Amino acid sequence: LGPGPPPSPWQRILQSISGVVSFAGKIAWLVDENSQALHFFMNALLQLLDRAGVLYGELARFVLRLLGYKVPDRPKQFPPGPGPGMGMGPPGMGGGGMMGGG
């Protein structure tokens, strides 16, 4: 048996469209993965800077106490999470959101 008949013009068009869609899918996957990696990196960097700020504050309080300055009490620590009125719950459950809640 010899080679089959050459593909028709429609088959060639569909093959080229399939290649373009496949290429676009690979590009979309790369963008998605890189945006996730950038998100994780920025999140870790911000957490590190936040911890460094807390450490700097504690060190400054310690040094000022050693030097004899009267240092005010620490501000209250709030649990992590959305602030008051910023939750994403149903209305009437303390949630805020864009529609106000209540």
N, CA, C and O atoms as a GROMACS GRO file, in nm:
protein
  408
    1LEU      N    1   0.084  -0.118   0.000
    1LEU     CA    2   0.000   0.000   0.000
    1LEU      C    3   0.088   0.124   0.000
    1LEU      O    4   0.188   0.129   0.072
    2GLY      N    5   0.053   0.219  -0.078
    2GLY     CA    6   0.128   0.344  -0.086
    2GLY      C    7   0.071   0.447   0.011
    2GLY      O    8  -0.021   0.417   0.087
    3PRO      N    9   0.125   0.566   0.008
    3PRO     CA   10   0.073   0.672   0.096
    3PRO      C   11  -0.069   0.709   0.056
    3PRO      O   12  -0.108   0.697  -0.060
    4GLY      N   13  -0.145   0.753   0.156
    4GLY     CA   14  -0.284   0.791   0.133
    4GLY      C   15  -0.292   0.920   0.052
    4GLY      O   16  -0.190   0.982   0.022
    5PRO      N   17  -0.412   0.959   0.018
    5PRO     CA   18  -0.428   1.083  -0.058
    5PRO      C   19  -0.387   1.203   0.027
    5PRO      O   20  -0.397   1.198   0.150
    6PRO      N   21  -0.341   1.310  -0.036
    6PRO     CA   22  -0.303   1.429   0.042
    6PRO      C   23  -0.426   1.489   0.110
    6PRO      O   24  -0.539   1.473   0.062
    7PRO      N   25  -0.404   1.559   0.222
    7PRO     CA   26  -0.518   1.616   0.293
    7PRO      C   27  -0.587   1.723   0.208
    7PRO      O   28  -0.525   1.793   0.129
    8SER      N   29  -0.717   1.731   0.226
    8SER     CA   30  -0.794   1.830   0.152
    8SER      C   31  -0.765   1.970   0.209
    8SER      O   32  -0.707   1.981   0.318
    9PRO      N   33  -0.804   2.074   0.137
    9PRO     CA   34  -0.780   2.210   0.191
    9PRO      C   35  -0.846   2.232   0.327
    9PRO      O   36  -0.788   2.301   0.412
   10TRP      N   37  -0.965   2.176   0.351
   10TRP     CA   38  -1.028   2.192   0.480
   10TRP      C   39  -0.947   2.125   0.590
   10TRP      O   40  -0.932   2.180   0.699
   11GLN      N   41  -0.895   2.008   0.562
   11GLN     CA   42  -0.814   1.938   0.663
   11GLN      C   43  -0.687   2.017   0.694
   11GLN      O   44  -0.646   2.024   0.810
   12ARG      N   45  -0.626   2.077   0.593
   12ARG     CA   46  -0.505   2.159   0.617
   12ARG      C   47  -0.539   2.280   0.702
   12ARG      O   48  -0.463   2.317   0.792
   13ILE      N   49  -0.654   2.344   0.674
   13ILE     CA   50  -0.696   2.462   0.753
   13ILE      C   51  -0.721   2.421   0.898
   13ILE      O   52  -0.679   2.490   0.991
   14LEU      N   53  -0.791   2.308   0.917
   14LEU     CA   54  -0.818   2.263   1.054
   14LEU      C   55  -0.691   2.224   1.127
   14LEU      O   56  -0.680   2.248   1.248
   15GLN      N   57  -0.594   2.165   1.058
   15GLN     CA   58  -0.466   2.131   1.121
   15GLN      C   59  -0.392   2.258   1.162
   15GLN      O   60  -0.333   2.262   1.270
   16SER      N   61  -0.393   2.360   1.078
   16SER     CA   62  -0.323   2.484   1.114
   16SER      C   63  -0.394   2.554   1.230
   16SER      O   64  -0.329   2.609   1.319
   17ILE      N   65  -0.528   2.553   1.230
   17ILE     CA   66  -0.601   2.612   1.342
   17ILE      C   67  -0.573   2.536   1.470
   17ILE      O   68  -0.558   2.596   1.577
   18SER      N   69  -0.564   2.404   1.461
   18SER     CA   70  -0.532   2.323   1.578
   18SER      C   71  -0.394   2.359   1.632
   18SER      O   72  -0.377   2.367   1.754
   19GLY      N   73  -0.297   2.381   1.546
   19GLY     CA   74  -0.164   2.421   1.591
   19GLY      C   75  -0.165   2.556   1.659
   19GLY      O   76  -0.098   2.575   1.760
   20VAL      N   77  -0.243   2.651   1.605
   20VAL     CA   78  -0.251   2.784   1.665
   20VAL      C   79  -0.317   2.776   1.802
   20VAL      O   80  -0.269   2.840   1.897
   21VAL      N   81  -0.425   2.699   1.815
   21VAL     CA   82  -0.494   2.686   1.944
   21VAL      C   83  -0.403   2.618   2.046
   21VAL      O   84  -0.400   2.657   2.163
   22SER      N   85  -0.330   2.516   2.002
   22SER     CA   86  -0.238   2.447   2.092
   22SER      C   87  -0.129   2.542   2.142
   22SER      O   88  -0.094   2.541   2.260
   23PHE      N   89  -0.076   2.624   2.052
   23PHE     CA   90   0.027   2.721   2.090
   23PHE      C   91  -0.030   2.824   2.188
   23PHE      O   92   0.035   2.858   2.287
   24ALA      N   93  -0.151   2.873   2.162
   24ALA     CA   94  -0.213   2.970   2.252
   24ALA      C   95  -0.238   2.907   2.389
   24ALA      O   96  -0.223   2.974   2.491
   25GLY      N   97  -0.274   2.778   2.393
   25GLY     CA   98  -0.294   2.711   2.521
   25GLY      C   99  -0.165   2.700   2.600
   25GLY      O  100  -0.166   2.717   2.722
   26LYS      N  101  -0.055   2.673   2.531
   26LYS     CA  102   0.074   2.666   2.602
   26LYS      C  103   0.114   2.802   2.657
   26LYS      O  104   0.167   2.811   2.768
   27ILE      N  105   0.090   2.907   2.579
   27ILE     CA  106   0.123   3.042   2.626
   27ILE      C  107   0.036   3.077   2.748
   27ILE      O  108   0.085   3.133   2.846
   28ALA      N  109  -0.093   3.045   2.742
   28ALA     CA  110  -0.183   3.074   2.854
   28ALA      C  111  -0.138   2.998   2.979
   28ALA      O  112  -0.143   3.053   3.089
   29TRP      N  113  -0.096   2.874   2.963
   29TRP     CA  114  -0.049   2.795   3.078
   29TRP      C  115   0.075   2.860   3.139
   29TRP      O  116   0.087   2.870   3.261
   30LEU      N  117   0.169   2.904   3.054
   30LEU     CA  118   0.290   2.968   3.105
   30LEU      C  119   0.258   3.096   3.181
   30LEU      O  120   0.314   3.122   3.287
   31VAL      N  121   0.167   3.176   3.126
   31VAL     CA  122   0.128   3.301   3.194
   31VAL      C  123   0.065   3.270   3.329
   31VAL      O  124   0.095   3.336   3.429
   32ASP      N  125  -0.022   3.170   3.333
   32ASP     CA  126  -0.088   3.133   3.458
   32ASP      C  127   0.013   3.087   3.563
   32ASP      O  128   0.008   3.130   3.678
   33GLU      N  129   0.104   2.999   3.523
   33GLU     CA  130   0.203   2.948   3.618
   33GLU      C  131   0.294   3.059   3.668
   33GLU      O  132   0.327   3.065   3.786
   34ASN      N  133   0.336   3.148   3.578
   34ASN     CA  134   0.425   3.256   3.620
   34ASN      C  135   0.354   3.356   3.709
   34ASN      O  136   0.415   3.412   3.800
   35SER      N  137   0.225   3.381   3.683
   35SER     CA  138   0.153   3.474   3.770
   35SER      C  139   0.135   3.412   3.909
   35SER      O  140   0.142   3.484   4.009
   36GLN      N  141   0.113   3.282   3.917
   36GLN     CA  142   0.104   3.218   4.049
   36GLN      C  143   0.238   3.226   4.122
   36GLN      O  144   0.242   3.255   4.241
   37ALA      N  145   0.347   3.201   4.050
   37ALA     CA  146   0.479   3.208   4.113
   37ALA      C  147   0.508   3.350   4.161
   37ALA      O  148   0.562   3.369   4.270
   38LEU      N  149   0.472   3.449   4.080
   38LEU     CA  150   0.494   3.588   4.121
   38LEU      C  151   0.407   3.622   4.242
   38LEU      O  152   0.452   3.693   4.332
   39HIS      N  153   0.285   3.572   4.244
   39HIS     CA  154   0.198   3.597   4.359
   39HIS      C  155   0.258   3.538   4.487
   39HIS      O  156   0.263   3.605   4.590
   40PHE      N  157   0.304   3.414   4.480
   40PHE     CA  158   0.364   3.351   4.598
   40PHE      C  159   0.490   3.424   4.642
   40PHE      O  160   0.513   3.442   4.762
   41PHE      N  161   0.571   3.468   4.547
   41PHE     CA  162   0.694   3.539   4.582
   41PHE      C  163   0.662   3.672   4.649
   41PHE      O  164   0.721   3.706   4.752
   42MET      N  165   0.568   3.748   4.592
   42MET     CA  166   0.533   3.877   4.651
   42MET      C  167   0.470   3.859   4.789
   42MET      O  168   0.495   3.938   4.880
   43ASN      N  169   0.388   3.756   4.804
   43ASN     CA  170   0.327   3.729   4.933
   43ASN      C  171   0.433   3.698   5.039
   43ASN      O  172   0.428   3.750   5.150
   44ALA      N  173   0.530   3.615   5.003
   44ALA     CA  174   0.637   3.581   5.097
   44ALA      C  175   0.721   3.705   5.129
   44ALA      O  176   0.762   3.724   5.244
   45LEU      N  177   0.747   3.788   5.030
   45LEU     CA  178   0.826   3.908   5.053
   45LEU      C  179   0.753   4.004   5.147
   45LEU      O  180   0.814   4.062   5.237
   46LEU      N  181   0.624   4.022   5.126
   46LEU     CA  182   0.547   4.111   5.213
   46LEU      C  183   0.540   4.057   5.355
   46LEU      O  184   0.546   4.134   5.451
   47GLN      N  185   0.526   3.925   5.370
   47GLN     CA  186   0.525   3.868   5.505
   47GLN      C  187   0.660   3.888   5.573
   47GLN      O  188   0.667   3.917   5.692
   48LEU      N  189   0.767   3.871   5.496
   48LEU     CA  190   0.901   3.891   5.552
   48LEU      C  191   0.920   4.035   5.597
   48LEU      O  192   0.973   4.060   5.704
   49LEU      N  193   0.877   4.130   5.514
   49LEU     CA  194   0.889   4.271   5.553
   49LEU      C  195   0.802   4.303   5.674
   49LEU      O  196   0.841   4.383   5.759
   50ASP      N  197   0.685   4.242   5.680
   50ASP     CA  198   0.598   4.264   5.796
   50ASP      C  199   0.664   4.212   5.923
   50ASP      O  200   0.662   4.279   6.026
   51ARG      N  201   0.721   4.091   5.916
   51ARG     CA  202   0.790   4.036   6.033
   51ARG      C  203   0.911   4.121   6.071
   51ARG      O  204   0.939   4.141   6.189
   52ALA      N  205   0.983   4.171   5.970
   52ALA     CA  206   1.099   4.255   5.999
   52ALA      C  207   1.055   4.384   6.068
   52ALA      O  208   1.124   4.434   6.157
   53GLY      N  209   0.940   4.439   6.026
   53GLY     CA  210   0.889   4.560   6.091
   53GLY      C  211   0.852   4.535   6.235
   53GLY      O  212   0.878   4.619   6.321
   54VAL      N  213   0.790   4.420   6.263
   54VAL     CA  214   0.755   4.386   6.400
   54VAL      C  215   0.881   4.369   6.484
   54VAL      O  216   0.888   4.416   6.597
   55LEU      N  217   0.980   4.302   6.427
   55LEU     CA  218   1.106   4.282   6.499
   55LEU      C  219   1.176   4.415   6.525
   55LEU      O  220   1.229   4.437   6.634
   56TYR      N  221   1.175   4.504   6.425
   56TYR     CA  222   1.236   4.636   6.444
   56TYR      C  223   1.164   4.713   6.555
   56TYR      O  224   1.228   4.780   6.636
   57GLY      N  225   1.032   4.704   6.558
   57GLY     CA  226   0.957   4.773   6.664
   57GLY      C  227   0.992   4.721   6.802
   57GLY      O  228   1.009   4.799   6.896
   58GLU      N  229   1.002   4.589   6.814
   58GLU     CA  230   1.039   4.531   6.943
   58GLU      C  231   1.181   4.572   6.984
   58GLU      O  232   1.206   4.605   7.100
   59LEU      N  233   1.273   4.570   6.888
   59LEU     CA  234   1.410   4.611   6.917
   59LEU      C  235   1.416   4.758   6.959
   59LEU      O  236   1.490   4.793   7.052
   60ALA      N  237   1.340   4.843   6.891
   60ALA     CA  238   1.339   4.984   6.927
   60ALA      C  239   1.283   5.004   7.068
   60ALA      O  240   1.335   5.084   7.144
   61ARG      N  241   1.176   4.931   7.102
   61ARG     CA  242   1.121   4.941   7.237
   61ARG      C  243   1.223   4.898   7.341
   61ARG      O  244   1.237   4.961   7.446
   62PHE      N  245   1.296   4.787   7.311
   62PHE     CA  246   1.394   4.736   7.405
   62PHE      C  247   1.507   4.837   7.427
   62PHE      O  248   1.547   4.863   7.541
   63VAL      N  249   1.557   4.894   7.318
   63VAL     CA  250   1.668   4.991   7.329
   63VAL      C  251   1.622   5.116   7.402
   63VAL      O  252   1.695   5.169   7.485
   64LEU      N  253   1.502   5.163   7.372
   64LEU     CA  254   1.453   5.282   7.441
   64LEU      C  255   1.435   5.256   7.590
   64LEU      O  256   1.462   5.345   7.671
   65ARG      N  257   1.389   5.136   7.627
   65ARG     CA  258   1.379   5.105   7.769
   65ARG      C  259   1.516   5.100   7.835
   65ARG      O  260   1.534   5.145   7.948
   66LEU      N  261   1.616   5.044   7.761
   66LEU     CA  262   1.752   5.040   7.817
   66LEU      C  263   1.806   5.181   7.839
   66LEU      O  264   1.879   5.206   7.935
   67LEU      N  265   1.770   5.274   7.750
   67LEU     CA  266   1.818   5.411   7.763
   67LEU      C  267   1.740   5.492   7.866
   67LEU      O  268   1.775   5.607   7.894
   68GLY      N  269   1.635   5.433   7.923
   68GLY     CA  270   1.563   5.500   8.030
   68GLY      C  271   1.440   5.574   7.985
   68GLY      O  272   1.376   5.641   8.066
   69TYR      N  273   1.404   5.566   7.859
   69TYR     CA  274   1.282   5.632   7.813
   69TYR      C  275   1.160   5.552   7.855
   69TYR      O  276   1.163   5.429   7.861
   70LYS      N  277   1.053   5.625   7.884
   70LYS     CA  278   0.929   5.557   7.918
   70LYS      C  279   0.860   5.519   7.786
   70LYS      O  280   0.824   5.605   7.706
   71VAL      N  281   0.845   5.388   7.768
   71VAL     CA  282   0.788   5.338   7.643
   71VAL      C  283   0.641   5.309   7.664
   71VAL      O  284   0.605   5.240   7.760
   72PRO      N  285   0.553   5.360   7.576
   72PRO     CA  286   0.411   5.330   7.593
   72PRO      C  287   0.383   5.182   7.569
   72PRO      O  288   0.460   5.112   7.504
   73ASP      N  289   0.270   5.137   7.625
   73ASP     CA  290   0.232   4.997   7.607
   73ASP      C  291   0.210   4.967   7.459
   73ASP      O  292   0.180   5.055   7.378
   74ARG      N  293   0.226   4.840   7.428
   74ARG     CA  294   0.203   4.796   7.289
   74ARG      C  295   0.057   4.812   7.254
   74ARG      O  296  -0.030   4.795   7.339
   75PRO      N  297   0.028   4.845   7.127
   75PRO     CA  298  -0.113   4.848   7.086
   75PRO      C  299  -0.169   4.707   7.085
   75PRO      O  300  -0.095   4.609   7.072
   76LYS      N  301  -0.302   4.697   7.100
   76LYS     CA  302  -0.365   4.565   7.101
   76LYS      C  303  -0.341   4.493   6.970
   76LYS      O  304  -0.346   4.554   6.863
   77GLN      N  305  -0.316   4.364   6.979
   77GLN     CA  306  -0.298   4.282   6.860
   77GLN      C  307  -0.434   4.227   6.817
   77GLN      O  308  -0.505   4.166   6.897
   78PHE      N  309  -0.470   4.251   6.692
   78PHE     CA  310  -0.595   4.198   6.639
   78PHE      C  311  -0.567   4.065   6.570
   78PHE      O  312  -0.460   4.048   6.511
   79PRO      N  313  -0.661   3.972   6.576
   79PRO     CA  314  -0.640   3.844   6.506
   79PRO      C  315  -0.635   3.869   6.356
   79PRO      O  316  -0.702   3.959   6.305
   80PRO      N  317  -0.556   3.789   6.283
   80PRO     CA  318  -0.548   3.810   6.140
   80PRO      C  319  -0.682   3.782   6.074
   80PRO      O  320  -0.760   3.700   6.122
   81GLY      N  321  -0.705   3.849   5.964
   81GLY     CA  322  -0.830   3.829   5.892
   81GLY      C  323  -0.886   3.964   5.851
   81GLY      O  324  -0.824   4.067   5.876
   82PRO      N  325  -1.002   3.963   5.789
   82PRO     CA  326  -1.062   4.090   5.747
   82PRO      C  327  -1.101   4.174   5.866
   82PRO      O  328  -1.141   4.122   5.970
   83GLY      N  329  -1.089   4.302   5.850
   83GLY     CA  330  -1.122   4.394   5.956
   83GLY      C  331  -1.272   4.400   5.978
   83GLY      O  332  -1.348   4.332   5.910
   84PRO      N  333  -1.315   4.482   6.075
   84PRO     CA  334  -1.459   4.491   6.102
   84PRO      C  335  -1.532   4.547   5.981
   84PRO      O  336  -1.491   4.646   5.921
   85GLY      N  337  -1.643   4.481   5.946
   85GLY     CA  338  -1.723   4.528   5.834
   85GLY      C  339  -1.667   4.491   5.699
   85GLY      O  340  -1.721   4.534   5.597
   86MET      N  341  -1.561   4.413   5.694
   86MET     CA  342  -1.501   4.379   5.566
   86MET      C  343  -1.518   4.232   5.531
   86MET      O  344  -1.464   4.186   5.430
   87GLY      N  345  -1.593   4.157   5.613
   87GLY     CA  346  -1.612   4.015   5.586
   87GLY      C  347  -1.697   3.993   5.462
   87GLY      O  348  -1.766   4.084   5.416
   88MET      N  349  -1.690   3.874   5.410
   88MET     CA  350  -1.767   3.842   5.291
   88MET      C  351  -1.877   3.744   5.326
   88MET      O  352  -1.881   3.633   5.272
   89GLY      N  353  -1.964   3.782   5.414
   89GLY     CA  354  -2.073   3.695   5.455
   89GLY      C  355  -2.205   3.745   5.401
   89GLY      O  356  -2.210   3.848   5.334
   90PRO      N  357  -2.312   3.672   5.430
   90PRO     CA  358  -2.444   3.718   5.387
   90PRO      C  359  -2.484   3.842   5.467
   90PRO      O  360  -2.434   3.863   5.577
   91PRO      N  361  -2.574   3.923   5.413
   91PRO     CA  362  -2.617   4.044   5.487
   91PRO      C  363  -2.677   4.005   5.621
   91PRO      O  364  -2.747   3.905   5.633
   92GLY      N  365  -2.649   4.086   5.720
   92GLY     CA  366  -2.703   4.061   5.853
   92GLY      C  367  -2.615   3.972   5.937
   92GLY      O  368  -2.645   3.950   6.054
   93MET      N  369  -2.508   3.919   5.883
   93MET     CA  370  -2.420   3.829   5.958
   93MET      C  371  -2.287   3.897   5.992
   93MET      O  372  -2.189   3.830   6.020
   94GLY      N  373  -2.284   4.029   5.989
   94GLY     CA  374  -2.161   4.100   6.021
   94GLY      C  375  -2.073   4.119   5.900
   94GLY      O  376  -1.966   4.179   5.910
   95GLY      N  377  -2.114   4.071   5.787
   95GLY     CA  378  -2.035   4.084   5.667
   95GLY      C  379  -2.055   4.220   5.605
   95GLY      O  380  -2.162   4.279   5.617
   96GLY      N  381  -1.953   4.268   5.541
   96GLY     CA  382  -1.964   4.397   5.474
   96GLY      C  383  -1.979   4.378   5.327
   96GLY      O  384  -2.090   4.373   5.274
   97GLY      N  385  -1.867   4.368   5.261
   97GLY     CA  386  -1.870   4.350   5.117
   97GLY      C  387  -1.907   4.480   5.047
   97GLY      O  388  -1.908   4.586   5.108
   98MET      N  389  -1.936   4.470   4.920
   98MET     CA  390  -1.964   4.589   4.842
   98MET      C  391  -2.107   4.638   4.861
   98MET      O  392  -2.136   4.756   4.838
   99MET      N  393  -2.197   4.550   4.903
   99MET     CA  394  -2.337   4.589   4.914
   99MET      C  395  -2.374   4.639   5.053
   99MET      O  396  -2.490   4.671   5.078
  100GLY      N  397  -2.279   4.646   5.142
  100GLY     CA  398  -2.306   4.705   5.273
  100GLY      C  399  -2.325   4.605   5.382
  100GLY      O  400  -2.270   4.624   5.491
  101GLY      N  401  -2.400   4.502   5.361
  101GLY     CA  402  -2.423   4.404   5.468
  101GLY      C  403  -2.507   4.468   5.578
  101GLY      O  404  -2.593   4.552   5.552
  102GLY      N  405  -2.481   4.425   5.700
  102GLY     CA  406  -2.557   4.495   5.799
  102GLY      C  407  -2.568   4.420   5.922
  102GLY      O  408  -2.631   4.466   6.017
   0.00000   0.00000   0.00000
